């Protein structure tokens, strides 16, 4: 029995095929999510909504900056078959990153004026941490992609876990006596966590390929990589920047229209409770999808691989989104504390947008695999313009509820169109794609009906308990009906 279980687990987590690498990365994401989520009820009782508002703004700034400060050259790491050429691409991304960090350091000499211009003066004392955080985050990503290229998925998992656990420990420690930190504790903890991830991921990459990597350094090789992969800075970088702005735009516009750090904190919790776990799952899937999609495209199997990945993304995101859209206020009140119930109301407005974004984002690797960066850029421009218009129209009403309703509705619409473009590129028929949504909506229905009954009974704690049980019911149905634990040849 023990040998049978060991063989099954070894098959599930095999580095070969598609399922094993995804499960290996998802195992790390699961640990990361467990650490992050177990810490949230503690952190929301140690830090005020105002402190979270400032910290979430800092994270939004970093998310936008990392989208373009290496000119996205690292996205080309999977494409060369020759390791020396790939090393040249990594060096190119690092050199560009260091240059941008230096320029930012000079710009931030005027950080007080910049913070006033952004509408959030409380961020000014912490802007000096932007360049080191940027270096740590993007260098860690380059190391992670190098390890994924080498199919060292367990090393990637170790880096994810080390980064998140260090971040949580630093944030909790900063809030306790004698420091009693506010926003600074959250921000410094964020930076320390990413430094820890860099040490683990960078150390693993150097141990595996350090000599080859150092031997590949040379301006001729770097220049050749810049010429060969010039489409990435020309088209992937602007589209990546616009995509990051689309996702984080509310963080920048809420302070400009409402000048309320607590309101930003409520929005940040609503956004992060769903967006962060879905993005971690999406990142794990996207990393493996990038490798396999490139191979599948060469073997004319791209449609088949895309159908599988799309179905799994819908499977993972549909129930949590529906559950929090239905019962968000009660769940937030119980898990995070009564002051955070308003964040649960915000969650109800944002759920469909965040879900569709989580399905579409990993599939954007199709633009790189098919070298359709111009189309990537064009779709990003359209999404940015439409989302900006919706947010500005909502902000000008002076009512945050109207602003968030427009954000959720318009955001869901543009992401649905974005997803349609991606699936069409991969040759996936519309009926095939829609079947995934119908299937997992049906699996979600029993749990959602139980939750609706609990909501009618009143107590928030009962709704929260039933929501957790409904999640287990959904997971059980998926495992049973999709035969996810079955041993299949090829992973």
Buried (B, 14 or more C-beta within 10 A) or exposed (E): EEEEEEEEEEBBBBEEBBBBBBBBBBBBBBBBBEBBEEBBBBBBEBBBBBBBBBBBBBBBBBBBBBBBBBBBBBBBBBBBEEBEBBBBBBBBBBBBBBEBBEEBBEEBEEBEEBBEEBBBBBBBBBBEBBBBBBBBBBBBBBBBBBBBBBBBBBBBBBBBBBBBBBBBBBBBEBBEEEEEBBBBBBBBBBBBBBBBBBBBBBBBBBEBBEEEBEEBBEEEBBEBBBEBBEBBBBBBBBBBBBBBBBBBBBBBBBBBBBEBBBBBBBBBBBBBBBBBBBBBBBBBBBBBBBBBBBBBBEEEEBBBBBBBBBBBBBBBBBBBBBBBBBBBBBBBBBBBEEBBBBBBBBBBBBBBBBBBBBBBBBBBBBBBBBBBBEBBBBBBEBBBEBBBEBBBEBBEEEEBEBBBBBBBEBBBBBBBBBBBBBBEBBEBEEEBBEBBBEBBBEBBBEBBEBBEEBBEEEEBEBBBEBBEBBBEBBBEBBEEEBEBEEEEEEB
